[in-house]
Amino acid sequence: MDKHNLVHMANKIGIFFEAMPDPMEAQQGIADHLRKFWEPRMRRELLAYLDTQSGGELRCIVISAIEAHRSELLPRQ
């Protein structure tokens, strides 16, 4: 999948959850959404993008959510 599309979709999720008053709850919501609705390949590519591009165009809340919940987002082997 195109990395720019993944970043765009992740940022849209981040924008939705940014409205939550509790940042920790927002991060958990982002991680839950990615884990539940993104297939493993998409999560792997997003994690690789974060690792190689240092977040690049990802919103800060998305980066924070991924860093805080990375182990939950890693696809099972």
FISEFI-718155 format. One line per field, with one value per atom (N, C-alpha, C): residue number from 1; residue in one letter; x, y, z. Coordinates in steps of 0.05 Angstrom, whole numbers. Example, Ala and Ser with C-alpha at 12.3 -4.5 7.8 and 13.67 -1.06 7.14 Angstrom:
<rs>
pos: [1_1_1_2_2_2]
code: [A_A_A_S_S_S]
east: [264_246_264_257_273_258]
north: [-114_-90_-66_-45_-21_1]
up: [156_156_156_142_143_157]
</rs>
This chain:
<rs>
pos: [1_1_1_2_2_2_3_3_3_4_4_4_5_5_5_6_6_6_7_7_7_8_8_8_9_9_9_10_10_10_11_11_11_12_12_12_13_13_13_14_14_14_15_15_15_16_16_16_17_17_17_18_18_18_19_19_19_20_20_20_21_21_21_22_22_22_23_23_23_24_24_24_25_25_25_26_26_26_27_27_27_28_28_28_29_29_29_30_30_30_31_31_31_32_32_32_33_33_33_34_34_34_35_35_35_36_36_36_37_37_37_38_38_38_39_39_39_40_40_40_41_41_41_42_42_42_43_43_43_44_44_44_45_45_45_46_46_46_47_47_47_48_48_48_49_49_49_50_50_50_51_51_51_52_52_52_53_53_53_54_54_54_55_55_55_56_56_56_57_57_57_58_58_58_59_59_59_60_60_60_61_61_61_62_62_62_63_63_63_64_64_64_65_65_65_66_66_66_67_67_67_68_68_68_69_69_69_70_70_70_71_71_71_72_72_72_73_73_73_74_74_74_75_75_75_76_76_76_77_77_77]
code: [M_M_M_D_D_D_K_K_K_H_H_H_N_N_N_L_L_L_V_V_V_H_H_H_M_M_M_A_A_A_N_N_N_K_K_K_I_I_I_G_G_G_I_I_I_F_F_F_F_F_F_E_E_E_A_A_A_M_M_M_P_P_P_D_D_D_P_P_P_M_M_M_E_E_E_A_A_A_Q_Q_Q_Q_Q_Q_G_G_G_I_I_I_A_A_A_D_D_D_H_H_H_L_L_L_R_R_R_K_K_K_F_F_F_W_W_W_E_E_E_P_P_P_R_R_R_M_M_M_R_R_R_R_R_R_E_E_E_L_L_L_L_L_L_A_A_A_Y_Y_Y_L_L_L_D_D_D_T_T_T_Q_Q_Q_S_S_S_G_G_G_G_G_G_E_E_E_L_L_L_R_R_R_C_C_C_I_I_I_V_V_V_I_I_I_S_S_S_A_A_A_I_I_I_E_E_E_A_A_A_H_H_H_R_R_R_S_S_S_E_E_E_L_L_L_L_L_L_P_P_P_R_R_R_Q_Q_Q]
east: [17_0_18_9_23_27_52_57_44_41_28_-1_-14_-42_-44_-25_-26_-23_-4_1_-25_-37_-61_-83_-87_-108_-102_-77_-69_-74_-67_-71_-101_-118_-147_-157_-147_-154_-144_-120_-109_-126_-135_-151_-177_-189_-214_-209_-188_-183_-170_-159_-148_-170_-195_-216_-222_-211_-216_-200_-213_-199_-175_-175_-153_-134_-110_-90_-84_-83_-76_-99_-123_-146_-147_-139_-137_-116_-93_-72_-82_-95_-105_-126_-143_-163_-151_-130_-116_-104_-90_-77_-98_-121_-142_-153_-157_-168_-148_-123_-103_-102_-103_-101_-126_-149_-175_-181_-175_-185_-164_-138_-117_-106_-103_-91_-61_-50_-22_-2_-6_13_13_-11_-13_1_-3_10_40_50_79_90_77_87_86_66_65_87_92_114_141_145_170_173_151_152_161_149_157_187_196_224_244_237_255_253_229_225_222_226_223_195_176_148_141_161_156_131_110_86_64_70_50_46_21_14_27_33_46_30_4_-12_-11_-8_-6_21_42_69_69_57_56_41_18_2_17_31_46_69_83_106_96_73_63_51_42_27_39_64_77_74_77_76_48_27_0_-4_11_8_24_44_61_44_43_28_41_23_33_46_68_82_72]
north: [-24_0_25_46_71_83_89_100_127_143_169_165_145_139_129_112_103_127_144_168_185_189_205_193_167_153_154_150_151_179_199_226_233_222_227_214_191_178_195_205_223_248_260_284_278_255_247_245_231_226_250_269_293_309_306_320_310_287_276_293_298_314_300_274_259_249_259_251_221_210_181_164_173_159_161_185_189_171_169_151_122_114_86_82_102_100_97_112_110_82_73_46_24_27_7_6_30_31_18_25_13_-17_-27_-56_-70_-59_-72_-71_-48_-44_-43_-43_-43_-72_-81_-108_-107_-130_-131_-118_-121_-109_-79_-67_-38_-28_-43_-35_-38_-59_-63_-40_-32_-10_17_21_46_47_25_23_27_15_19_48_61_89_106_100_115_111_87_81_93_93_103_134_144_173_189_177_191_204_192_203_219_231_246_264_257_274_265_246_237_259_262_281_271_290_283_263_266_247_219_216_190_178_193_184_175_192_185_160_156_132_107_109_86_80_100_95_83_93_83_55_48_22_5_8_-6_-37_-47_-76_-87_-71_-79_-78_-62_-58_-78_-90_-108_-133_-139_-162_-188_-206_-232_-248_-261_-276_-304]
up: [0_0_0_-12_-14_13_20_47_51_31_34_41_30_36_65_74_102_121_115_132_132_109_108_125_123_138_168_176_204_215_200_209_212_194_197_223_230_255_278_276_296_301_279_281_296_290_304_334_342_370_385_371_383_398_391_404_432_439_466_486_510_530_543_544_557_536_534_514_515_539_541_530_535_524_493_483_454_442_454_444_444_465_466_444_439_418_391_386_360_357_378_376_373_388_385_356_345_318_298_300_282_285_310_314_304_309_302_272_259_232_210_217_197_196_172_169_177_184_193_174_149_129_131_135_137_162_184_210_207_195_191_175_153_137_152_168_183_204_217_237_223_200_185_176_168_161_185_208_232_238_235_241_222_196_176_171_175_169_194_218_243_246_235_236_212_200_175_177_163_161_181_198_218_239_247_268_295_312_337_354_354_370_359_333_321_328_326_334_363_380_409_414_400_403_394_372_362_381_391_409_435_445_471_469_446_443_421_415_393_396_420_423_416_420_413_382_369_340_323_335_320_312_287_278_289_296_306_284_290_269_268]
</rs>
